[in-house]
C-alpha cells in the first residue's frame, strides 16, 4: 500500500517496563542487559550470571523503585517521550510525520520500522534521545535501527541524526528548566551537581573519551548559559551497575560529601536524560535526596529535564531538514 512520501522522524529512547511489576521488569532487564553494547562480557560468562543471579535478585527491587515513580498515565519515561512526539507533530504542521520507538521494550525499533515501511515512502530520520555519544546508547540505538530498517526493506531510506552536546536548542531548554526550577524554590541552591549516566571507565577509554568529552561540553555550555560559577558546580556520573570501575566521581558520593562538607541546599541537573525516568526521579529525587538529608543537607532540588520544551522541539525539527 502506497504511503506518504514525507520524511518521517523516529525518536528513539532507552525504553521502560510495561508495568512496575517483577515480571515486567525481568523481561525488560533481560533484553537490556543482553545487549553486548551494554555488557560486553563474553556471552558464555555473562549469560549464566544474568540468568541465575541478576534476573533473580534485581527485578523485585527495581519493580519496587518503579512503583514509587509510576503515574496513573504509566511510565514517566514513556509519557514524556510521547509528549515530545506530540509537540514535534504539532510544530511540524504536516511537513513530516513522527513517532517513537524504544531500544528495549515496546514499541520496539523492529515493530515501528515495519509499521513505517507500510505507511511512509519518504526518508526515515532516526534520532536517539541521547546527546552524549557512546556505543552503550547512541551506538546500539543506531545499530538496531539500521538492522530494523533493512529487515523492513527500507534500508535505502534510512538516515541518522544526532543531538549534539552543545546544540543551541538543547542548551536553551536545559537553561529554561533550570530557571523554572529556581523560580519554584524558596531559596536558591549553593551548589549544582551536573549528573550524567555513567559507563564503565574502560568503555570511555576504548572510545577515546568521546562520552566524557561530550558530557563536559554540555556542562560547560550550560554553566555559561545560566551564568553559574564553575567553582560551585560538579560533574558526576550515576547509575553504576556491576563490580568494575565506572566513571567517577559517583553522583551518590558527591551528594553525600557536599552535605558533610556544609552544603545545605543542593541542585542536581541530569542533562543526559531528556525525559524523566527511574534514574532521575527515584535514584536522584528519592534516594539521592534521602542520602543528602541524612548526611546533614537541608534541601535537594531536582532540576527538570528538557522533554517537550519548545527550544528542544525546535532542535529536533531542524534535524529533519525540512
C-alpha positions in Angstrom: 0.0 0.0 0.0 1.4 3.4 -1.0 2.1 5.8 1.8 3.1 9.3 2.3 6.4 10.5 0.7 7.0 13.0 3.5 10.1 12.4 5.8 9.5 10.5 9.0 11.3 11.4 12.2 11.8 8.4 14.6 12.7 9.4 18.1 14.5 6.6 20.0 14.5 6.4 23.8 16.0 3.8 26.0 12.8 2.0 27.0 10.8 1.1 30.0 9.0 -1.9 31.5 5.3 -2.1 30.6 4.3 -2.2 34.3 6.0 -1.8 37.7 5.9 -5.5 38.4 8.7 -8.0 38.8 7.6 -9.9 35.8 7.6 -6.9 33.5 10.9 -5.6 34.9 12.5 -9.0 34.5 11.6 -9.1 30.8 12.9 -5.5 30.3 16.2 -6.2 32.2 16.7 -9.4 30.2 16.6 -7.6 26.9 18.5 -4.6 28.2 21.3 -6.5 29.9 21.6 -9.0 27.0 22.8 -6.2 24.7 26.6 -6.6 24.2 26.9 -2.8 23.8 25.7 -2.5 27.4 27.5 -5.5 28.9 30.3 -6.6 26.7 31.5 -9.7 28.6 31.7 -12.9 26.6 28.2 -14.5 26.4 29.4 -17.7 27.9 30.5 -15.8 31.0 27.7 -13.2 31.3 24.6 -15.2 30.3 24.7 -17.6 33.3 25.3 -14.6 35.7 22.4 -12.7 34.1 20.0 -15.7 34.3 20.9 -17.2 37.6 21.8 -14.1 39.6 20.8 -10.8 38.2 17.4 -11.7 36.9 16.6 -13.5 40.1 17.8 -10.8 42.5 17.1 -7.5 40.8 13.5 -7.5 39.4 11.8 -7.2 42.8 13.9 -4.3 43.9 13.7 -2.5 40.6 10.0 -3.0 40.4 9.5 -1.5 43.8 11.6 1.5 42.7 9.4 1.9 39.6 6.3 1.7 41.7 7.5 4.9 43.5 7.6 6.9 40.3 4.9 5.3 38.2 1.9 7.5 37.4 -1.7 7.0 36.5 -0.7 7.6 32.9 2.0 5.0 33.1 5.8 5.0 33.0 7.2 8.6 33.3 9.7 7.9 30.5 7.0 6.7 28.1 4.6 9.5 29.0 7.3 12.2 28.5 8.6 10.6 25.2 5.1 10.6 23.8 4.6 14.2 24.9 7.7 15.1 22.9 6.3 13.2 19.9 3.1 15.2 20.2 4.9 18.5 20.5 7.0 17.8 17.4 3.9 16.7 15.4 2.1 19.9 16.3 5.0 22.2 15.4 5.9 20.3 12.2 2.4 21.2 11.0 2.3 18.3 8.4 5.8 18.9 7.0 6.8 15.4 8.1 5.5 12.6 10.3 6.9 11.5 13.6 6.8 8.6 16.1 8.8 7.0 18.8 10.4 3.6 19.5 12.5 2.1 22.2 15.8 0.3 22.1 14.4 -2.1 24.8 10.7 -2.8 25.2 7.7 -1.8 23.1 7.2 -0.4 20.6 10.5 -1.8 19.5 12.6 -0.4 16.7 11.8 -3.6 14.7 8.0 -3.2 15.0 8.0 0.5 14.5 10.3 0.4 11.4 8.0 -2.2 9.8 5.0 -0.1 10.5 6.7 2.9 9.0 7.5 0.9 5.9 3.8 0.3 5.3 2.7 3.9 5.8 5.6 6.1 4.6 7.7 6.3 1.4 9.9 9.1 2.4 13.3 9.1 4.2 13.3 7.9 7.8 15.4 10.0 10.1 16.4 8.2 13.3 17.3 10.4 16.3 18.4 8.8 19.6 17.3 10.9 22.6 20.9 10.9 23.9 23.1 13.9 23.3 26.3 12.2 24.5 27.8 9.6 22.2 28.8 6.1 23.4 28.2 2.6 22.0 26.0 1.8 25.0 23.4 4.4 24.0 23.7 6.1 20.6 25.8 3.3 19.1 23.4 0.5 20.0 20.3 2.6 19.0 21.7 3.2 15.5 22.9 -0.4 15.1 19.4 -1.8 16.0 17.6 0.9 13.9 19.7 0.1 10.8 19.1 -3.6 11.3 15.3 -3.0 11.6 15.3 -0.8 8.5 17.0 -3.4 6.5 14.6 -6.0 7.8 11.6 -3.8 6.8 13.0 -3.3 3.3 13.6 0.4 3.8 17.4 0.5 4.4 17.9 2.7 1.4 15.7 5.4 3.0 17.3 5.2 6.4 19.1 8.3 7.8 20.8 9.1 11.1 21.0 12.4 13.0 22.3 13.3 16.5 21.5 15.9 19.1 24.9 17.5 19.7 26.2 18.1 23.2 26.1 21.9 22.9 23.1 22.2 20.5 21.6 25.6 20.9 18.0 24.4 21.4 19.1 21.7 23.8 21.1 24.0 26.0 18.4 26.7 25.9 15.9 24.1 27.1 18.2 23.0 29.9 18.7 26.6 31.0 15.0 27.2 30.9 14.3 24.2 33.1 16.9 25.5 35.5 15.2 28.9 35.7 11.8 27.3 36.1 13.2 25.2 39.0 14.8 28.1 40.7 11.6 30.2 40.4 9.8 27.5 42.3 12.3 27.4 45.1 12.1 29.4 48.4 15.9 29.8 48.4 18.5 29.3 45.7 20.9 26.3 45.9 24.5 26.8 47.0 25.9 24.1 44.6 25.0 22.5 41.4 25.7 18.8 40.6 25.5 18.0 36.9 24.9 14.3 36.8 25.2 12.1 33.7 24.6 8.4 33.3 27.8 6.5 33.9 29.5 3.9 31.8 32.4 1.6 32.6 35.7 3.6 32.6 37.2 1.2 30.1 34.4 1.8 27.6 35.2 5.5 27.7 38.9 4.8 27.3 38.2 2.5 24.4 36.1 5.2 22.7 38.9 7.8 23.3 36.9 9.7 25.9 34.2 10.6 23.4 31.5 10.2 26.0 33.1 12.2 28.8 34.2 15.0 26.4 30.5 15.2 25.2 29.3 15.4 28.8 31.9 18.1 29.7 30.9 20.1 26.6 27.3 20.1 27.7 28.1 21.0 31.3 30.4 23.9 30.2 27.7 25.3 27.8 25.0 25.0 30.5 27.1 26.8 33.1 27.9 29.7 30.7 24.2 30.0 29.7 22.9 30.1 33.3 25.8 32.2 34.5 26.7 29.8 37.2 30.3 29.7 38.6 32.3 26.6 37.9 33.6 26.7 41.5 30.1 25.9 42.7 29.4 23.1 40.2 30.5 19.4 40.0 30.2 17.0 37.1 29.4 13.5 38.3 28.2 10.1 37.0 25.3 7.9 38.3 23.6 4.5 37.9 26.6 2.3 38.3 26.0 -1.4 37.6 28.3 -4.3 38.3 31.7 -4.5 40.1 34.1 -3.0 37.6 35.2 0.7 37.8 32.8 3.2 36.2 33.3 6.9 35.5 33.9 9.0 38.6 33.1 10.9 40.7 30.0 9.0 41.5 26.9 11.2 41.9 25.8 9.4 45.2 29.2 10.0 46.8 29.3 13.7 45.6 25.9 14.3 47.1 26.8 12.9 50.5 30.3 14.6 50.5 28.7 18.0 49.8 26.3 17.6 52.6 29.0 16.6 55.0 31.1 19.5 53.8 28.5 22.0 54.8 26.3 22.4 51.7 22.7 22.8 52.8 20.9 23.5 49.6 21.9 21.4 46.5 20.5 21.3 43.0 21.1 18.3 40.7 20.6 18.6 37.0 20.6 15.5 34.8 21.3 16.7 31.2 21.9 13.2 29.9 18.3 12.3 30.4 16.0 14.2 28.0 13.0 12.7 29.8 12.4 11.9 33.5 12.6 8.3 34.4 13.7 5.9 37.1 17.3 7.3 37.1 16.2 10.9 37.7 13.0 10.6 39.8 13.9 7.7 42.0 17.7 7.5 42.0 18.2 11.2 42.4 14.8 12.6 43.5 14.2 10.0 46.2 17.4 8.1 47.2 19.7 11.0 46.4 17.5 13.4 48.4 17.3 10.9 51.4 21.1 10.5 51.5 21.7 14.2 51.2 19.4 14.9 54.1 20.8 12.0 56.2 24.3 13.5 55.7 23.3 16.9 57.0 21.8 18.7 54.0 18.5 20.5 54.1 17.2 20.6 50.6 18.0 18.7 47.4 16.4 20.2 44.3 15.9 18.1 41.2 16.1 20.2 38.0 13.5 19.4 35.4 14.5 17.5 32.2 14.1 19.2 28.8 11.3 16.9 27.5 8.9 18.9 25.3 10.3 22.4 25.9 9.8 24.4 22.7 13.6 25.0 22.2 14.3 21.3 22.4 11.4 20.5 20.0 12.7 23.1 17.5 16.1 21.4 17.5 14.5 18.1 16.8 12.6 19.6 13.9 15.8 21.1 12.5 17.4 17.7 12.3 14.7 16.6 9.8 15.9 19.4 7.4 12.6 20.5 6.0 
